[in-house]
Amino acid sequence: MTECTMIERPVVVRNRAGIHTRPAAMIVKLAAQYKSDIYLESEDHTRINAKSIIGVMTLAAAQGTVLKLIVSGPDEEDAAQALAELFDSGFGEPI
Amino acid sequence: MESDPGGSAYRLLPFQLRLQGSAASRGIAIGKAVVLSAPHVRLLHWRSIAPAERDHEIKRYQDAQRQLLESIRASLASAPTIGDTHAIIESYEMIATDPLIVDSIIARIATEGMPAEVAVSTAYDAHIHALAESNDPFLRERRFELENLRRKLVALLLSSDKSALPEVRNAIIVAPSLLASDVLHYHSRGVQGFITEIGGITSHACIVARTLGLPAVIGVRSATTIIPDGAEVIVDGSRGIVIVEPDAPTRVHYTTLQQEQQIAPPTISQPVTTADGLPIAVYASVDTPDDIPVALSHGADGIGLVRTEMLLVRVQHFPSEQEQFLWYSAIAERAYPKVVTLRVFDVGSDKIIHGMPDEANPALGLRGLRFLLHRKDLFRTQLRAILRASVHRNVRILLPMVTSVDELTATRDLIEAVKAELNAEQIPYDEHVPVGIMIETPAAALLAEHFAENVRFFSIGTNDLTQYTLAADRTSDLVAHIFDQLNPAVLRLLQYAASAARSRGVELELCGDLATFLMATDLLIGIGIGAFSVAPSYIPALKERIRTIRYNHALSLVEQALQKSHSAEVHALLEQHSQRSSHQSQKL
């Protein structure tokens, strides 16, 4: 294992419908492509594994929710960048 | 290994044992008992797996998991690319491979020694309960996906467990109860007869057993605990008797009797005729491509009604031509070479889609064909998709809610225009695709002879025809006593449309609820119905009923029924008639 720093950055749920099945699946599919540990933390400090669909769905994040993206591992920069872009895109849904 | 508490506690009996139940399907079967205990019994009474065997148990789980993923991926490959279907199936795969769940299942096996099916069941349950208590309706609904996956995984595990799925060829199945699909499944694997603890003789399972000629005795109390697994049993389905571990004289007696009674049973998919040889088609009414295999396994002679509007309900937007084409093609291909009847979108009344006008009287408003002629853009898209799906020549088009010949003419013009487009684009389709109309308004019935000149078949929708004839809303409890599909006024309209159909060689079919009211089947055949369309599960019962009918008797029944002045008299007549014919068949 390389030395692990950690990236933390806020992401916002932008699409109108919030994180329902389809966006949750997109997050998990993207997260699974990276070796790093990837977590999402809600404002009440519930932290879930972004590679777990049940975890991501349980966040039940509505439009406007701010989440903390926490990434740690060998490809953390790429992973954080990719996930942040996915959130920014509103999962390709109406905003 | 054996987690079933019932099976091992009993020994084979020293003496012959005789149990009484109800005669559900006649004939005699002799074979070894295979006793099925309910899955929940296996899940509740489990023994801890020895530490040395836990790796093997984890592997069992992983094998089942692999099979589950394969089946999910296979359904993904064959799923129509409509709306969110793909994303939803993909989310199944993600749930099944979710690290939260996988880790917790493996931990339960490795540290607590749970059998794999128990570990799967409890690990999923933990999440299902959490979701069920959520305040968020979206999350509450997600529990159904988890329940579905849990059920599939547990079923795979139970079936991979050799003790759970023994060899059943030539065996007698002893079970708490059975579904019709179980009977079909076991029949295909060579089972000879059935014994169940509960169930009624009119249940679908028993009807299927009778259709297949499989002896069955039902209502044998505690059969799964009294009858030892592997014991020799005789099922006397004619007298409702089960004999366990028969002595030599009894066995000889029954073997002789069995040989005398050997008769070839009709197969479930065989076309049916009345007792005096009039062929009657029994079609299935369905909503989705997934319903087709079910319909065929229940013996459907074709698909008499596809409610295409269910596609609208499913995708929540107006589907593109390509989406519709894939959906209709999937239906036509799965049913091929059997006929498929696509009824164009019947929206309005009780099925409203976005963008429809708000009317005070939707049942009398812009519904069915009226709506489609009002929105010709949508209608044209659907007709193109249907015609493209007709390429194998097993598709028919059915028009709902027709009241005037103009509507039929306008629709035929539109169909011709679409055909010309397809010709110009060199897209193949069936040039002779049959077109039919629903007879579900009094106007359509009374003008039947004029419609008959331009269509190949009539399909009578008894629910709406009754509602419009009797001016009684079929969804209102307050007029439920007026709404009766056997009202003589409705029967007269049927008779009128039937004679127009007969004189012009138009096929006459019936797809309403009345088709499932088996006491009226002979009356309807007498009127001239040549095909029925019902939900798949009703097909075996309806075919069984048709085989008992004599056309001549049916004709005289019609004559009497048409003379009646109100519903109650028609019902009384049918009851009287059915009692008489059941006496006759008992004498036979």
Contacts between the chains, C-beta under 8 A, distances in Angstrom:
chain1	res1	chain2	res2	distance
A	20	B	138	5.8
A	21	B	84	7.4
A	21	B	87	6.5
A	21	B	88	6.2
A	21	B	91	5.0
A	21	B	142	7.4
A	22	B	84	6.0
A	22	B	87	4.5
A	22	B	91	7.8
A	24	B	91	7.1
A	25	B	87	5.7
A	25	B	90	5.5
A	25	B	91	4.7
A	25	B	94	5.9
A	28	B	94	5.3
A	29	B	90	7.7
A	29	B	94	7.4
A	49	B	99	6.3
A	49	B	100	7.0
A	51	B	99	6.1
A	52	B	98	4.9
A	52	B	99	5.4
A	52	B	100	4.7
A	53	B	91	6.2
A	53	B	94	4.0
A	53	B	95	5.4
A	53	B	98	5.3
A	54	B	95	6.4
A	54	B	98	5.1
A	54	B	100	5.4
A	54	B	101	6.8
A	54	B	127	5.8
A	54	B	146	7.8
A	55	B	98	7.6
A	55	B	100	6.1
A	57	B	139	6.5
A	57	B	142	5.8
A	58	B	130	7.6
A	58	B	131	7.8
A	58	B	134	7.9
A	58	B	139	6.7
A	60	B	134	7.3
A	60	B	136	4.6
A	60	B	138	6.7
A	60	B	139	5.5
